[in-house]
Amino acid sequence: MRSLLFVPAHDARKCDKGLASEADALILDLEDAVPAPEKERARALCGDFVARYCERMRLFVRINALSTGLAEADLDAVVRAKPYGVMLPKCESAQELVRLSVLLGEREARAGVDVGAIRILPIVTETAASLFHLGSYAQQPEPRLCGLFWGGEDLAADIGANVNRDASGRYTAPYQMARALTLLGATAAQVPAFDAVYTDFRDPAGLRIEADEAQRDGFSGKVAVHPDQIASIHAAFMPSEAEIAQARRVVEAFEARPAAGALVLDGRMLDRPHLRSAQRLLARAGVQPSH
């Protein structure tokens, strides 16, 4: 997935616009986007929407945090509709994934859904405490885990910071660290890492710079807050024809010498990490090496 688009679960118009977008997945938000008096209505609308469109598009549901006392009602409303996944906010460690997995499994069994079918995508940097547990996702593997997503807005609130970006628009040091740790934690857990939202949807140039940097650094995709951001994200995460061609050549060179730990291509020494990078690039582009 290159792009995941947030839409408020209680706003049918925005949900429909999201469905019509080119996003690779939607995140139907039952948390921050929904005022408290609207929570119950949002759950009902969300369950109906997922039931209607779960075969058409990857649909995640962002439930409320486990600590709020609202999460179980969220799950009751949506599990029977079989969403692609559940996004867990304010996740502080892999132990919370285990707890959520149990809650999901109980409801999957009651609804006749294959137990384990619904994935979990946690937001793993929304509290200061969570940063000290980013290695836990590799140490305590959870089969439902389908990626790690970082965010800087709630983290800034938890820290008590006035802003999380400097005058040039770049994240300040605490948030750069959170971003890097998420990428490393996801790599250790062998799942994709997804870059945080770029909240200024009227600044496509700034979004493209940030998405290009995320792709460069190894993120698999980026989360959006507006349909107009999807094209820039996809452009950043789609390799160029020249990159695809070079990656094919690297893969084919190793296929021709399967016992080689390293080889020379165009005067450059390549080893197995270069092969893995080429394979990931081709997978992201959805193409196979030519034979």
C-alpha positions in Angstrom: 0.0 0.0 0.0 1.4 3.3 -1.1 -1.5 5.5 0.2 -4.0 5.3 3.0 -6.6 8.0 3.3 -8.3 9.1 6.5 -12.1 9.8 6.3 -14.4 10.6 9.2 -16.7 7.6 9.7 -19.8 9.7 10.5 -19.5 11.8 7.3 -21.1 9.7 4.5 -20.2 12.3 1.8 -16.5 12.1 2.7 -16.6 8.4 2.9 -18.0 8.2 -0.6 -15.4 10.6 -1.9 -12.7 8.5 -0.3 -14.1 5.4 -2.0 -14.0 7.2 -5.4 -10.4 8.3 -4.8 -7.3 6.6 -6.1 -6.1 5.7 -2.6 -4.9 2.2 -2.0 -6.8 2.0 1.3 -9.3 4.0 3.4 -9.1 4.5 7.1 -12.6 5.1 8.5 -12.0 7.1 11.6 -14.1 6.5 14.7 -11.5 8.3 16.9 -10.4 12.0 16.7 -12.6 12.9 13.7 -15.9 11.9 15.5 -17.3 14.1 18.3 -18.4 12.2 21.4 -22.2 12.7 20.7 -21.7 11.2 17.2 -19.8 8.1 18.2 -22.8 5.7 18.2 -24.1 6.9 14.9 -20.6 6.8 13.4 -20.3 3.1 14.5 -23.5 2.2 12.7 -22.6 4.1 9.6 -19.1 2.6 9.6 -20.3 -1.0 9.9 -22.7 -0.5 7.1 -20.1 1.1 4.8 -17.6 -1.6 5.5 -20.2 -4.3 4.8 -21.1 -2.8 1.5 -17.6 -2.0 0.2 -15.1 -4.4 1.9 -14.8 -6.4 -1.3 -14.1 -3.3 -3.4 -11.3 -1.6 -1.4 -9.0 -2.2 1.5 -10.9 -0.6 4.5 -9.3 0.0 7.8 -11.3 1.3 10.8 -9.5 3.5 13.4 -11.1 2.5 16.7 -10.7 4.5 19.8 -7.7 3.7 22.1 -8.0 0.7 24.3 -7.7 3.0 27.4 -10.8 5.0 26.5 -13.4 2.3 27.2 -14.8 2.9 23.8 -12.8 0.4 21.7 -14.9 -2.7 22.5 -18.1 -1.0 21.3 -16.3 0.1 18.1 -15.3 -3.5 17.5 -18.8 -4.8 18.2 -20.0 -2.5 15.4 -17.5 -3.3 12.7 -16.0 -6.8 13.1 -19.0 -8.6 11.6 -18.6 -6.4 8.5 -15.1 -7.9 8.0 -12.9 -4.8 7.5 -9.5 -5.3 6.0 -7.9 -4.1 9.2 -8.2 -2.1 12.4 -6.0 0.9 13.2 -5.1 1.1 16.8 -4.3 4.6 18.1 -2.0 5.3 21.0 -0.5 1.9 20.9 2.4 1.8 23.4 3.8 -1.7 22.9 3.2 -5.2 21.3 1.3 -6.1 24.5 -1.6 -3.9 23.4 -1.6 -5.8 20.0 -2.1 -9.0 21.9 -5.0 -7.6 23.9 -6.6 -6.2 20.7 -6.1 -9.5 18.9 -8.0 -11.4 21.7 -10.9 -8.9 21.5 -10.9 -9.3 17.7 -10.8 -13.1 17.9 -13.7 -13.3 20.3 -15.8 -11.2 17.9 -14.7 -12.9 14.8 -15.7 -16.2 16.2 -19.2 -14.9 17.2 -19.7 -13.4 13.8 -18.5 -16.3 11.8 -15.5 -14.5 10.5 -12.2 -16.5 10.1 -10.3 -15.9 13.4 -7.2 -13.9 12.6 -8.5 -12.5 9.3 -8.7 -8.9 10.4 -5.3 -7.2 10.5 -3.9 -4.6 12.9 -2.1 -1.4 11.9 -1.0 0.4 15.1 -0.1 4.1 15.5 3.1 3.6 17.6 4.4 7.1 18.5 1.5 9.0 19.9 2.9 9.0 23.5 6.3 9.5 24.8 6.2 6.1 26.5 5.6 4.4 23.2 9.0 5.3 21.8 10.7 3.1 24.4 8.8 0.0 23.2 9.3 0.1 19.4 11.5 -2.9 19.5 8.7 -5.0 21.1 6.9 -5.5 17.8 9.8 -7.7 16.7 10.4 -9.3 20.1 6.7 -10.3 20.5 5.5 -11.0 17.0 1.7 -10.7 16.4 0.4 -12.4 13.3 -2.2 -9.8 12.6 0.4 -7.0 12.5 0.5 -5.5 9.0 2.6 -2.4 9.5 3.6 0.4 11.8 2.4 3.9 11.4 3.9 6.9 13.2 2.3 10.3 13.9 3.6 13.5 15.4 0.4 15.4 16.3 -0.6 13.5 19.4 3.1 13.1 20.4 3.5 16.8 20.5 0.4 17.1 22.7 1.8 14.4 25.0 5.2 16.1 25.3 3.6 19.6 25.7 5.3 21.0 22.6 4.0 24.2 21.0 4.8 22.9 17.5 6.4 19.8 16.0 7.9 21.5 12.9 10.4 24.3 12.5 10.1 27.5 10.5 11.0 25.7 7.3 8.3 23.1 7.8 10.6 20.2 8.8 10.0 18.1 11.8 12.0 19.0 14.9 14.4 16.6 16.5 12.0 14.6 18.8 9.7 13.8 15.8 12.6 13.0 13.5 13.7 10.5 16.1 10.1 9.0 16.4 10.0 8.7 12.6 13.3 6.9 12.4 12.5 4.6 15.3 9.3 3.6 13.6 11.1 2.8 10.4 13.6 0.7 12.3 11.0 -1.0 14.4 9.0 -2.0 11.4 12.1 -3.3 9.6 13.0 -5.4 12.7 9.4 -6.7 12.8 9.5 -7.4 9.0 6.4 -5.3 8.3 5.9 -2.1 6.2 6.4 1.3 7.8 3.9 4.1 6.9 4.9 7.8 7.1 2.8 10.3 9.0 0.2 12.6 7.5 1.1 16.0 6.0 -1.7 18.1 7.4 -1.5 21.1 5.0 -3.4 19.6 2.1 -3.1 22.9 0.3 0.6 22.5 0.0 1.3 19.8 -2.7 4.9 20.8 -3.1 5.6 20.3 0.6 3.8 17.0 0.6 5.8 15.8 -2.4 9.1 16.7 -0.7 8.1 14.8 2.4 6.8 11.8 0.5 9.9 11.6 -1.6 12.0 11.6 1.5 9.9 8.9 3.0 10.3 6.7 0.0 14.0 7.4 -0.1 14.4 6.4 3.5 12.5 3.1 3.2 8.9 3.8 4.1 6.4 1.7 2.1 3.7 4.4 1.9 2.3 7.6 3.4 -1.1 8.4 5.0 -3.2 11.2 3.6 -5.9 13.5 5.1 -7.4 14.6 1.7 -8.1 12.9 -1.6 -6.1 15.6 -3.4 -2.9 14.3 -1.7 -3.1 10.8 -3.2 -1.6 11.7 -6.6 1.5 13.2 -5.0 2.0 10.3 -2.7 1.7 7.8 -5.6 4.1 9.7 -7.7 6.7 9.6 -4.9 6.3 5.9 -4.2 6.1 4.7 -7.8 9.7 3.9 -9.1 10.7 5.5 -12.4 11.2 3.3 -15.5 14.9 3.7 -15.2 14.8 2.5 -11.6 12.7 -0.5 -12.5 15.0 -1.4 -15.4 18.0 -1.2 -13.2 16.4 -3.3 -10.5 15.5 -5.9 -13.0 19.1 -6.1 -14.1 20.3 -6.6 -10.5 17.8 -9.4 -9.9 18.6 -11.1 -13.2 22.3 -10.8 -12.5 21.9 -12.7 -9.2 19.5 -15.2 -10.9 22.2 -16.0 -13.4 24.7 -16.7 -10.6 22.6 -18.0 -7.7 25.5 -19.1 -5.7 27.2 -15.7 -5.7 27.3 -13.7 -2.5 28.5 -10.7 -4.5 29.1 -9.7 -8.1 30.0 -6.8 -10.3 27.5 -5.1 -12.5 28.5 -2.0 -14.6 31.7 -1.7 -12.6 29.9 -1.6 -9.3 30.2 -4.3 -6.6 26.8 -5.6 -5.5 25.9 -8.0 -2.7 22.8 -9.6 -1.3 21.4 -6.4 0.3 21.4 -4.8 -3.1 19.4 -7.8 -4.4 16.8 -7.4 -1.6 16.5 -3.7 -2.3 16.0 -4.4 -6.0 13.3 -7.0 -5.2 11.5 -4.6 -2.9 11.5 -1.9 -5.6 10.1 -4.3 -8.2 7.4 -5.5 -5.7 6.4 -1.9 -5.0 6.1 -1.2 -8.8 4.1 -4.4 -9.2 6.4 -5.8 -11.9 8.5 -8.9 -12.3 12.0 -9.3 -13.7 12.0 -10.1 -17.4 13.4 -13.5 -18.5 
